[in-house]
């Protein structure tokens, strides 16, 4: 059973990173609509900094306390 579902998918994508990058190239990014991902023990810094869903598996360590967002990629 999957916890998440990707509804934005095209056959030419070979990875989740490509799907995320293509999505944000296609749709305008609005920084006021952040979704804080709270299921990883990620320290992003002082409040209100949080881990956004688009920062998971993006090839970049975004957590200050470890590499939780890139673990098992």
C-alpha positions in Angstrom: 0.0 0.0 0.0 1.4 3.4 -1.0 1.3 6.4 1.4 1.6 8.9 -1.5 0.3 9.1 -5.0 1.8 11.0 -7.9 -1.0 12.3 -10.2 1.5 14.4 -12.3 3.3 11.8 -14.4 4.6 11.6 -17.9 6.3 8.6 -19.5 9.5 10.6 -20.3 10.3 11.0 -16.5 12.9 8.6 -15.3 12.9 9.7 -11.6 11.0 11.4 -8.9 13.5 14.3 -9.1 12.6 14.8 -12.8 8.9 14.8 -12.0 9.3 17.4 -9.3 11.5 19.7 -11.5 9.2 19.4 -14.5 6.1 20.1 -12.3 7.6 23.4 -11.0 8.8 24.4 -14.5 5.2 23.9 -15.7 3.3 25.4 -12.7 4.0 28.7 -11.0 5.6 28.3 -7.6 3.8 30.2 -4.9 5.9 30.3 -1.7 2.8 31.2 0.4 1.4 27.8 -0.1 4.0 25.7 1.7 3.2 22.2 2.9 5.3 21.4 5.9 6.3 17.7 5.8 6.4 16.6 9.4 7.0 12.9 9.1 10.8 13.2 9.1 12.9 14.3 12.0 14.3 17.2 10.0 15.7 20.4 11.6 15.4 23.2 9.0 16.3 26.0 11.5 14.2 28.4 13.6 10.4 28.6 13.2 8.7 28.9 10.8 11.3 27.1 8.6 10.1 23.6 7.7 10.8 20.8 5.2 8.6 21.3 2.1 7.4 18.2 0.2 9.3 19.3 -2.9 12.6 19.2 -0.9 12.5 15.5 -0.3 14.6 13.4 -2.7 15.7 16.5 -4.6 19.4 15.6 -4.5 20.2 18.2 -1.9 20.5 17.7 1.9 18.0 20.2 3.3 18.0 19.0 7.0 20.5 20.7 9.2 20.7 17.8 11.7 21.3 14.9 9.1 20.4 13.7 5.6 16.9 12.4 6.5 15.3 13.9 3.4 17.7 12.1 1.0 18.0 8.8 2.9 17.3 5.7 0.8 17.0 7.7 -2.5 
